[in-house]
Amino acid sequence: MFGERRRRVIDDTTPIDFKNVEFLRRFLTETGRIVPRRISGNSMQRQRELTRAIKRARQIALLPFAGPDGY
């Protein structure tokens, strides 16, 4: 199920920006949930930055709170 979703963040110097929606979408499931760090392969600090950026993007309506079905 998650085998194809597994991504490793190779470059830790890449900034995580809440305005970079295409980058953030890679860490969301089809239902709009944030992919856990054991699946995404991020470090704890990078996962916190990623979560904070996704939540900020949701607040200003760049990303949806729910998936395409509305759940």
PDB file of N, CA, C and O in Angstrom:
ATOM      1  N   MET A   1       0.814  -1.189   0.000  1.00  0.00           N
ATOM      2  CA  MET A   1       0.000   0.000   0.000  1.00  0.00           C
ATOM      3  C   MET A   1       0.860   1.257   0.000  1.00  0.00           C
ATOM      4  O   MET A   1       0.663   2.144  -0.830  1.00  0.00           O
ATOM      5  N   PHE A   2       1.822   1.338   0.933  1.00  0.00           N
ATOM      6  CA  PHE A   2       2.637   2.534   1.005  1.00  0.00           C
ATOM      7  C   PHE A   2       3.989   2.356   0.317  1.00  0.00           C
ATOM      8  O   PHE A   2       4.810   3.273   0.342  1.00  0.00           O
ATOM      9  N   GLY A   3       4.238   1.208  -0.290  1.00  0.00           N
ATOM     10  CA  GLY A   3       5.528   0.974  -0.903  1.00  0.00           C
ATOM     11  C   GLY A   3       5.875   1.994  -1.964  1.00  0.00           C
ATOM     12  O   GLY A   3       7.022   2.434  -2.046  1.00  0.00           O
ATOM     13  N   GLU A   4       4.912   2.375  -2.771  1.00  0.00           N
ATOM     14  CA  GLU A   4       5.172   3.356  -3.805  1.00  0.00           C
ATOM     15  C   GLU A   4       5.178   4.780  -3.261  1.00  0.00           C
ATOM     16  O   GLU A   4       5.663   5.685  -3.941  1.00  0.00           O
ATOM     17  N   ARG A   5       4.653   5.010  -2.053  1.00  0.00           N
ATOM     18  CA  ARG A   5       4.608   6.337  -1.458  1.00  0.00           C
ATOM     19  C   ARG A   5       5.903   6.680  -0.720  1.00  0.00           C
ATOM     20  O   ARG A   5       6.121   7.837  -0.361  1.00  0.00           O
ATOM     21  N   ARG A   6       6.753   5.696  -0.494  1.00  0.00           N
ATOM     22  CA  ARG A   6       7.964   5.913   0.291  1.00  0.00           C
ATOM     23  C   ARG A   6       8.932   6.817  -0.466  1.00  0.00           C
ATOM     24  O   ARG A   6       9.356   6.508  -1.580  1.00  0.00           O
ATOM     25  N   ARG A   7       9.270   7.936   0.161  1.00  0.00           N
ATOM     26  CA  ARG A   7      10.201   8.875  -0.438  1.00  0.00           C
ATOM     27  C   ARG A   7      11.235   9.253   0.607  1.00  0.00           C
ATOM     28  O   ARG A   7      10.900   9.451   1.775  1.00  0.00           O
ATOM     29  N   ARG A   8      12.444   9.350   0.205  1.00  0.00           N
ATOM     30  CA  ARG A   8      13.511   9.766   1.104  1.00  0.00           C
ATOM     31  C   ARG A   8      13.873  11.205   0.778  1.00  0.00           C
ATOM     32  O   ARG A   8      14.099  11.560  -0.379  1.00  0.00           O
ATOM     33  N   VAL A   9      13.924  12.020   1.811  1.00  0.00           N
ATOM     34  CA  VAL A   9      14.376  13.389   1.624  1.00  0.00           C
ATOM     35  C   VAL A   9      15.896  13.337   1.678  1.00  0.00           C
ATOM     36  O   VAL A   9      16.490  13.247   2.753  1.00  0.00           O
ATOM     37  N   ILE A  10      16.508  13.392   0.522  1.00  0.00           N
ATOM     38  CA  ILE A  10      17.954  13.215   0.437  1.00  0.00           C
ATOM     39  C   ILE A  10      18.678  14.485   0.878  1.00  0.00           C
ATOM     40  O   ILE A  10      19.641  14.422   1.641  1.00  0.00           O
ATOM     41  N   ASP A  11      18.219  15.618   0.403  1.00  0.00           N
ATOM     42  CA  ASP A  11      18.904  16.875   0.667  1.00  0.00           C
ATOM     43  C   ASP A  11      18.244  17.579   1.845  1.00  0.00           C
ATOM     44  O   ASP A  11      17.134  18.096   1.719  1.00  0.00           O
ATOM     45  N   ASP A  12      18.920  17.601   2.986  1.00  0.00           N
ATOM     46  CA  ASP A  12      18.358  18.255   4.160  1.00  0.00           C
ATOM     47  C   ASP A  12      18.467  19.768   4.108  1.00  0.00           C
ATOM     48  O   ASP A  12      17.910  20.457   4.962  1.00  0.00           O
ATOM     49  N   THR A  13      19.172  20.289   3.126  1.00  0.00           N
ATOM     50  CA  THR A  13      19.294  21.740   3.019  1.00  0.00           C
ATOM     51  C   THR A  13      18.166  22.358   2.203  1.00  0.00           C
ATOM     52  O   THR A  13      18.062  23.583   2.137  1.00  0.00           O
ATOM     53  N   THR A  14      17.318  21.540   1.578  1.00  0.00           N
ATOM     54  CA  THR A  14      16.194  22.055   0.812  1.00  0.00           C
ATOM     55  C   THR A  14      15.193  22.700   1.762  1.00  0.00           C
ATOM     56  O   THR A  14      14.708  22.040   2.681  1.00  0.00           O
ATOM     57  N   PRO A  15      14.878  23.964   1.562  1.00  0.00           N
ATOM     58  CA  PRO A  15      13.938  24.617   2.474  1.00  0.00           C
ATOM     59  C   PRO A  15      12.517  24.112   2.263  1.00  0.00           C
ATOM     60  O   PRO A  15      12.098  23.863   1.132  1.00  0.00           O
ATOM     61  N   ILE A  16      11.787  23.966   3.350  1.00  0.00           N
ATOM     62  CA  ILE A  16      10.379  23.584   3.285  1.00  0.00           C
ATOM     63  C   ILE A  16       9.574  24.863   3.415  1.00  0.00           C
ATOM     64  O   ILE A  16       9.597  25.519   4.457  1.00  0.00           O
ATOM     65  N   ASP A  17       8.864  25.214   2.355  1.00  0.00           N
ATOM     66  CA  ASP A  17       8.113  26.457   2.323  1.00  0.00           C
ATOM     67  C   ASP A  17       6.635  26.134   2.163  1.00  0.00           C
ATOM     68  O   ASP A  17       6.273  25.278   1.356  1.00  0.00           O
ATOM     69  N   PHE A  18       5.776  26.810   2.925  1.00  0.00           N
ATOM     70  CA  PHE A  18       4.353  26.521   2.857  1.00  0.00           C
ATOM     71  C   PHE A  18       3.734  26.985   1.546  1.00  0.00           C
ATOM     72  O   PHE A  18       2.611  26.591   1.233  1.00  0.00           O
ATOM     73  N   LYS A  19       4.431  27.808   0.770  1.00  0.00           N
ATOM     74  CA  LYS A  19       3.908  28.264  -0.513  1.00  0.00           C
ATOM     75  C   LYS A  19       4.237  27.310  -1.658  1.00  0.00           C
ATOM     76  O   LYS A  19       3.702  27.454  -2.757  1.00  0.00           O
ATOM     77  N   ASN A  20       5.103  26.347  -1.412  1.00  0.00           N
ATOM     78  CA  ASN A  20       5.474  25.350  -2.415  1.00  0.00           C
ATOM     79  C   ASN A  20       4.496  24.176  -2.336  1.00  0.00           C
ATOM     80  O   ASN A  20       4.794  23.148  -1.728  1.00  0.00           O
ATOM     81  N   VAL A  21       3.339  24.340  -2.950  1.00  0.00           N
ATOM     82  CA  VAL A  21       2.232  23.397  -2.801  1.00  0.00           C
ATOM     83  C   VAL A  21       2.545  22.055  -3.453  1.00  0.00           C
ATOM     84  O   VAL A  21       2.185  21.014  -2.905  1.00  0.00           O
ATOM     85  N   GLU A  22       3.197  22.054  -4.592  1.00  0.00           N
ATOM     86  CA  GLU A  22       3.498  20.795  -5.276  1.00  0.00           C
ATOM     87  C   GLU A  22       4.431  19.922  -4.441  1.00  0.00           C
ATOM     88  O   GLU A  22       4.284  18.700  -4.427  1.00  0.00           O
ATOM     89  N   PHE A  23       5.375  20.526  -3.759  1.00  0.00           N
ATOM     90  CA  PHE A  23       6.273  19.778  -2.884  1.00  0.00           C
ATOM     91  C   PHE A  23       5.507  19.199  -1.701  1.00  0.00           C
ATOM     92  O   PHE A  23       5.733  18.051  -1.319  1.00  0.00           O
ATOM     93  N   LEU A  24       4.599  19.986  -1.115  1.00  0.00           N
ATOM     94  CA  LEU A  24       3.850  19.538   0.056  1.00  0.00           C
ATOM     95  C   LEU A  24       2.845  18.449  -0.285  1.00  0.00           C
ATOM     96  O   LEU A  24       2.569  17.590   0.552  1.00  0.00           O
ATOM     97  N   ARG A  25       2.295  18.464  -1.487  1.00  0.00           N
ATOM     98  CA  ARG A  25       1.311  17.445  -1.892  1.00  0.00           C
ATOM     99  C   ARG A  25       1.911  16.047  -1.914  1.00  0.00           C
ATOM    100  O   ARG A  25       1.193  15.058  -1.765  1.00  0.00           O
ATOM    101  N   ARG A  26       3.217  15.961  -2.098  1.00  0.00           N
ATOM    102  CA  ARG A  26       3.853  14.639  -2.106  1.00  0.00           C
ATOM    103  C   ARG A  26       3.795  13.967  -0.750  1.00  0.00           C
ATOM    104  O   ARG A  26       3.960  12.750  -0.654  1.00  0.00           O
ATOM    105  N   PHE A  27       3.562  14.742   0.303  1.00  0.00           N
ATOM    106  CA  PHE A  27       3.524  14.199   1.661  1.00  0.00           C
ATOM    107  C   PHE A  27       2.107  14.128   2.205  1.00  0.00           C
ATOM    108  O   PHE A  27       1.913  14.068   3.419  1.00  0.00           O
ATOM    109  N   LEU A  28       1.115  14.134   1.321  1.00  0.00           N
ATOM    110  CA  LEU A  28      -0.288  13.963   1.701  1.00  0.00           C
ATOM    111  C   LEU A  28      -0.830  12.703   1.057  1.00  0.00           C
ATOM    112  O   LEU A  28      -0.449  12.356  -0.061  1.00  0.00           O
ATOM    113  N   THR A  29      -1.725  12.014   1.765  1.00  0.00           N
ATOM    114  CA  THR A  29      -2.369  10.841   1.187  1.00  0.00           C
ATOM    115  C   THR A  29      -3.516  11.290   0.286  1.00  0.00           C
ATOM    116  O   THR A  29      -3.778  12.486   0.154  1.00  0.00           O
ATOM    117  N   GLU A  30      -4.187  10.342  -0.323  1.00  0.00           N
ATOM    118  CA  GLU A  30      -5.303  10.653  -1.198  1.00  0.00           C
ATOM    119  C   GLU A  30      -6.465  11.270  -0.422  1.00  0.00           C
ATOM    120  O   GLU A  30      -7.255  12.036  -0.975  1.00  0.00           O
ATOM    121  N   THR A  31      -6.562  10.932   0.860  1.00  0.00           N
ATOM    122  CA  THR A  31      -7.640  11.472   1.685  1.00  0.00           C
ATOM    123  C   THR A  31      -7.260  12.785   2.360  1.00  0.00           C
ATOM    124  O   THR A  31      -8.063  13.349   3.103  1.00  0.00           O
ATOM    125  N   GLY A  32      -6.043  13.283   2.112  1.00  0.00           N
ATOM    126  CA  GLY A  32      -5.632  14.568   2.649  1.00  0.00           C
ATOM    127  C   GLY A  32      -4.902  14.505   3.972  1.00  0.00           C
ATOM    128  O   GLY A  32      -4.657  15.543   4.587  1.00  0.00           O
ATOM    129  N   ARG A  33      -4.548  13.317   4.426  1.00  0.00           N
ATOM    130  CA  ARG A  33      -3.827  13.183   5.697  1.00  0.00           C
ATOM    131  C   ARG A  33      -2.329  13.291   5.460  1.00  0.00           C
ATOM    132  O   ARG A  33      -1.839  12.969   4.377  1.00  0.00           O
ATOM    133  N   ILE A  34      -1.603  13.748   6.481  1.00  0.00           N
ATOM    134  CA  ILE A  34      -0.155  13.883   6.391  1.00  0.00           C
ATOM    135  C   ILE A  34       0.481  12.505   6.536  1.00  0.00           C
ATOM    136  O   ILE A  34       0.142  11.746   7.443  1.00  0.00           O
ATOM    137  N   VAL A  35       1.405  12.191   5.634  1.00  0.00           N
ATOM    138  CA  VAL A  35       2.084  10.902   5.654  1.00  0.00           C
ATOM    139  C   VAL A  35       3.017  10.860   6.861  1.00  0.00           C
ATOM    140  O   VAL A  35       3.781  11.804   7.065  1.00  0.00           O
ATOM    141  N   PRO A  36       2.981   9.791   7.671  1.00  0.00           N
ATOM    142  CA  PRO A  36       3.854   9.715   8.847  1.00  0.00           C
ATOM    143  C   PRO A  36       5.322   9.606   8.453  1.00  0.00           C
ATOM    144  O   PRO A  36       5.657   9.235   7.328  1.00  0.00           O
ATOM    145  N   ARG A  37       6.178   9.934   9.397  1.00  0.00           N
ATOM    146  CA  ARG A  37       7.601   9.982   9.083  1.00  0.00           C
ATOM    147  C   ARG A  37       8.203   8.609   8.850  1.00  0.00           C
ATOM    148  O   ARG A  37       9.223   8.507   8.168  1.00  0.00           O
ATOM    149  N   ARG A  38       7.624   7.566   9.381  1.00  0.00           N
ATOM    150  CA  ARG A  38       8.145   6.217   9.124  1.00  0.00           C
ATOM    151  C   ARG A  38       7.884   5.809   7.679  1.00  0.00           C
ATOM    152  O   ARG A  38       8.582   4.951   7.139  1.00  0.00           O
ATOM    153  N   ILE A  39       6.880   6.421   7.052  1.00  0.00           N
ATOM    154  CA  ILE A  39       6.592   6.156   5.645  1.00  0.00           C
ATOM    155  C   ILE A  39       7.376   7.113   4.749  1.00  0.00           C
ATOM    156  O   ILE A  39       7.944   6.698   3.739  1.00  0.00           O
ATOM    157  N   SER A  40       7.404   8.385   5.119  1.00  0.00           N
ATOM    158  CA  SER A  40       8.050   9.382   4.262  1.00  0.00           C
ATOM    159  C   SER A  40       9.569   9.329   4.358  1.00  0.00           C
ATOM    160  O   SER A  40      10.257   9.719   3.415  1.00  0.00           O
ATOM    161  N   GLY A  41      10.103   8.854   5.480  1.00  0.00           N
ATOM    162  CA  GLY A  41      11.541   8.751   5.624  1.00  0.00           C
ATOM    163  C   GLY A  41      12.202  10.028   6.110  1.00  0.00           C
ATOM    164  O   GLY A  41      13.428  10.134   6.076  1.00  0.00           O
ATOM    165  N   ASN A  42      11.426  10.993   6.559  1.00  0.00           N
ATOM    166  CA  ASN A  42      11.985  12.240   7.066  1.00  0.00           C
ATOM    167  C   ASN A  42      12.539  12.056   8.470  1.00  0.00           C
ATOM    168  O   ASN A  42      12.148  11.139   9.193  1.00  0.00           O
ATOM    169  N   SER A  43      13.456  12.942   8.842  1.00  0.00           N
ATOM    170  CA  SER A  43      13.911  12.972  10.221  1.00  0.00           C
ATOM    171  C   SER A  43      12.831  13.646  11.062  1.00  0.00           C
ATOM    172  O   SER A  43      11.878  14.207  10.521  1.00  0.00           O
ATOM    173  N   MET A  44      12.979  13.592  12.369  1.00  0.00           N
ATOM    174  CA  MET A  44      11.963  14.161  13.240  1.00  0.00           C
ATOM    175  C   MET A  44      11.839  15.671  13.045  1.00  0.00           C
ATOM    176  O   MET A  44      10.734  16.212  13.017  1.00  0.00           O
ATOM    177  N   GLN A  45      12.965  16.335  12.912  1.00  0.00           N
ATOM    178  CA  GLN A  45      12.943  17.785  12.722  1.00  0.00           C
ATOM    179  C   GLN A  45      12.324  18.160  11.382  1.00  0.00           C
ATOM    180  O   GLN A  45      11.531  19.098  11.305  1.00  0.00           O
ATOM    181  N   ARG A  46      12.683  17.430  10.320  1.00  0.00           N
ATOM    182  CA  ARG A  46      12.117  17.721   8.993  1.00  0.00           C
ATOM    183  C   ARG A  46      10.615  17.427   8.967  1.00  0.00           C
ATOM    184  O   ARG A  46       9.860  18.137   8.302  1.00  0.00           O
ATOM    185  N   GLN A  47      10.176  16.391   9.681  1.00  0.00           N
ATOM    186  CA  GLN A  47       8.752  16.073   9.715  1.00  0.00           C
ATOM    187  C   GLN A  47       7.978  17.167  10.438  1.00  0.00           C
ATOM    188  O   GLN A  47       6.862  17.499  10.040  1.00  0.00           O
ATOM    189  N   ARG A  48       8.558  17.734  11.501  1.00  0.00           N
ATOM    190  CA  ARG A  48       7.906  18.839  12.198  1.00  0.00           C
ATOM    191  C   ARG A  48       7.794  20.057  11.294  1.00  0.00           C
ATOM    192  O   ARG A  48       6.752  20.712  11.254  1.00  0.00           O
ATOM    193  N   GLU A  49       8.868  20.364  10.565  1.00  0.00           N
ATOM    194  CA  GLU A  49       8.828  21.493   9.629  1.00  0.00           C
ATOM    195  C   GLU A  49       7.790  21.255   8.543  1.00  0.00           C
ATOM    196  O   GLU A  49       7.054  22.168   8.168  1.00  0.00           O
ATOM    197  N   LEU A  50       7.733  20.041   8.044  1.00  0.00           N
ATOM    198  CA  LEU A  50       6.790  19.686   7.000  1.00  0.00           C
ATOM    199  C   LEU A  50       5.355  19.798   7.495  1.00  0.00           C
ATOM    200  O   LEU A  50       4.499  20.336   6.793  1.00  0.00           O
ATOM    201  N   THR A  51       5.081  19.296   8.696  1.00  0.00           N
ATOM    202  CA  THR A  51       3.747  19.370   9.273  1.00  0.00           C
ATOM    203  C   THR A  51       3.330  20.818   9.478  1.00  0.00           C
ATOM    204  O   THR A  51       2.194  21.191   9.182  1.00  0.00           O
ATOM    205  N   ARG A  52       4.245  21.627   9.981  1.00  0.00           N
ATOM    206  CA  ARG A  52       3.952  23.048  10.205  1.00  0.00           C
ATOM    207  C   ARG A  52       3.647  23.750   8.880  1.00  0.00           C
ATOM    208  O   ARG A  52       2.736  24.574   8.811  1.00  0.00           O
ATOM    209  N   ALA A  53       4.406  23.426   7.829  1.00  0.00           N
ATOM    210  CA  ALA A  53       4.186  24.046   6.521  1.00  0.00           C
ATOM    211  C   ALA A  53       2.853  23.610   5.917  1.00  0.00           C
ATOM    212  O   ALA A  53       2.157  24.423   5.308  1.00  0.00           O
ATOM    213  N   ILE A  54       2.490  22.340   6.079  1.00  0.00           N
ATOM    214  CA  ILE A  54       1.203  21.860   5.549  1.00  0.00           C
ATOM    215  C   ILE A  54       0.050  22.533   6.272  1.00  0.00           C
ATOM    216  O   ILE A  54      -0.932  22.925   5.641  1.00  0.00           O
ATOM    217  N   LYS A  55       0.156  22.673   7.587  1.00  0.00           N
ATOM    218  CA  LYS A  55      -0.916  23.308   8.342  1.00  0.00           C
ATOM    219  C   LYS A  55      -1.046  24.786   7.992  1.00  0.00           C
ATOM    220  O   LYS A  55      -2.157  25.312   7.940  1.00  0.00           O
ATOM    221  N   ARG A  56       0.075  25.459   7.753  1.00  0.00           N
ATOM    222  CA  ARG A  56       0.009  26.862   7.335  1.00  0.00           C
ATOM    223  C   ARG A  56      -0.609  26.999   5.961  1.00  0.00           C
ATOM    224  O   ARG A  56      -1.389  27.920   5.720  1.00  0.00           O
ATOM    225  N   ALA A  57      -0.265  26.084   5.045  1.00  0.00           N
ATOM    226  CA  ALA A  57      -0.839  26.120   3.702  1.00  0.00           C
ATOM    227  C   ALA A  57      -2.339  25.844   3.742  1.00  0.00           C
ATOM    228  O   ALA A  57      -3.087  26.394   2.935  1.00  0.00           O
ATOM    229  N   ARG A  58      -2.783  25.008   4.661  1.00  0.00           N
ATOM    230  CA  ARG A  58      -4.216  24.760   4.801  1.00  0.00           C
ATOM    231  C   ARG A  58      -4.939  25.987   5.341  1.00  0.00           C
ATOM    232  O   ARG A  58      -6.068  26.270   4.942  1.00  0.00           O
ATOM    233  N   GLN A  59      -4.291  26.717   6.249  1.00  0.00           N
ATOM    234  CA  GLN A  59      -4.922  27.892   6.840  1.00  0.00           C
ATOM    235  C   GLN A  59      -5.189  28.983   5.810  1.00  0.00           C
ATOM    236  O   GLN A  59      -6.200  29.680   5.900  1.00  0.00           O
ATOM    237  N   ILE A  60      -4.312  29.138   4.846  1.00  0.00           N
ATOM    238  CA  ILE A  60      -4.526  30.177   3.839  1.00  0.00           C
ATOM    239  C   ILE A  60      -5.080  29.587   2.535  1.00  0.00           C
ATOM    240  O   ILE A  60      -5.004  30.215   1.479  1.00  0.00           O
ATOM    241  N   ALA A  61      -5.635  28.377   2.624  1.00  0.00           N
ATOM    242  CA  ALA A  61      -6.393  27.719   1.548  1.00  0.00           C
ATOM    243  C   ALA A  61      -5.554  27.374   0.324  1.00  0.00           C
ATOM    244  O   ALA A  61      -6.070  27.382  -0.793  1.00  0.00           O
ATOM    245  N   LEU A  62      -4.287  27.075   0.508  1.00  0.00           N
ATOM    246  CA  LEU A  62      -3.491  26.558  -0.584  1.00  0.00           C
ATOM    247  C   LEU A  62      -3.647  25.049  -0.703  1.00  0.00           C
ATOM    248  O   LEU A  62      -3.527  24.488  -1.792  1.00  0.00           O
ATOM    249  N   LEU A  63      -3.916  24.393   0.429  1.00  0.00           N
ATOM    250  CA  LEU A  63      -4.157  22.954   0.461  1.00  0.00           C
ATOM    251  C   LEU A  63      -5.505  22.712   1.133  1.00  0.00           C
ATOM    252  O   LEU A  63      -5.890  23.474   2.020  1.00  0.00           O
ATOM    253  N   PRO A  64      -6.231  21.670   0.730  1.00  0.00           N
ATOM    254  CA  PRO A  64      -7.510  21.380   1.389  1.00  0.00           C
ATOM    255  C   PRO A  64      -7.314  20.686   2.728  1.00  0.00           C
ATOM    256  O   PRO A  64      -6.306  20.017   2.955  1.00  0.00           O
ATOM    257  N   PHE A  65      -8.289  20.856   3.607  1.00  0.00           N
ATOM    258  CA  PHE A  65      -8.269  20.153   4.882  1.00  0.00           C
ATOM    259  C   PHE A  65      -8.645  18.694   4.700  1.00  0.00           C
ATOM    260  O   PHE A  65      -8.169  17.836   5.443  1.00  0.00           O
ATOM    261  N   ALA A  66      -9.488  18.401   3.728  1.00  0.00           N
ATOM    262  CA  ALA A  66      -9.956  17.037   3.481  1.00  0.00           C
ATOM    263  C   ALA A  66      -9.596  16.639   2.059  1.00  0.00           C
ATOM    264  O   ALA A  66      -9.156  17.464   1.258  1.00  0.00           O
ATOM    265  N   GLY A  67      -9.789  15.377   1.765  1.00  0.00           N
ATOM    266  CA  GLY A  67      -9.516  14.869   0.437  1.00  0.00           C
ATOM    267  C   GLY A  67     -10.590  15.264  -0.556  1.00  0.00           C
ATOM    268  O   GLY A  67     -11.453  16.079  -0.230  1.00  0.00           O
ATOM    269  N   PRO A  68     -10.562  14.711  -1.759  1.00  0.00           N
ATOM    270  CA  PRO A  68     -11.529  15.090  -2.791  1.00  0.00           C
ATOM    271  C   PRO A  68     -12.964  14.693  -2.458  1.00  0.00           C
ATOM    272  O   PRO A  68     -13.905  15.280  -2.993  1.00  0.00           O
ATOM    273  N   ASP A  69     -13.148  13.695  -1.571  1.00  0.00           N
ATOM    274  CA  ASP A  69     -14.497  13.270  -1.196  1.00  0.00           C
ATOM    275  C   ASP A  69     -15.095  14.126  -0.105  1.00  0.00           C
ATOM    276  O   ASP A  69     -16.299  14.060   0.143  1.00  0.00           O
ATOM    277  N   GLY A  70     -14.274  14.929   0.553  1.00  0.00           N
ATOM    278  CA  GLY A  70     -14.762  15.795   1.615  1.00  0.00           C
ATOM    279  C   GLY A  70     -14.699  15.183   2.994  1.00  0.00           C
ATOM    280  O   GLY A  70     -15.236  15.753   3.943  1.00  0.00           O
ATOM    281  N   TYR A  71     -14.052  14.027   3.134  1.00  0.00           N
ATOM    282  CA  TYR A  71     -13.957  13.371   4.437  1.00  0.00           C
ATOM    283  C   TYR A  71     -12.691  13.748   5.140  1.00  0.00           C
ATOM    284  O   TYR A  71     -12.443  13.288   6.255  1.00  0.00           O
TER     285      TYR A  71
END
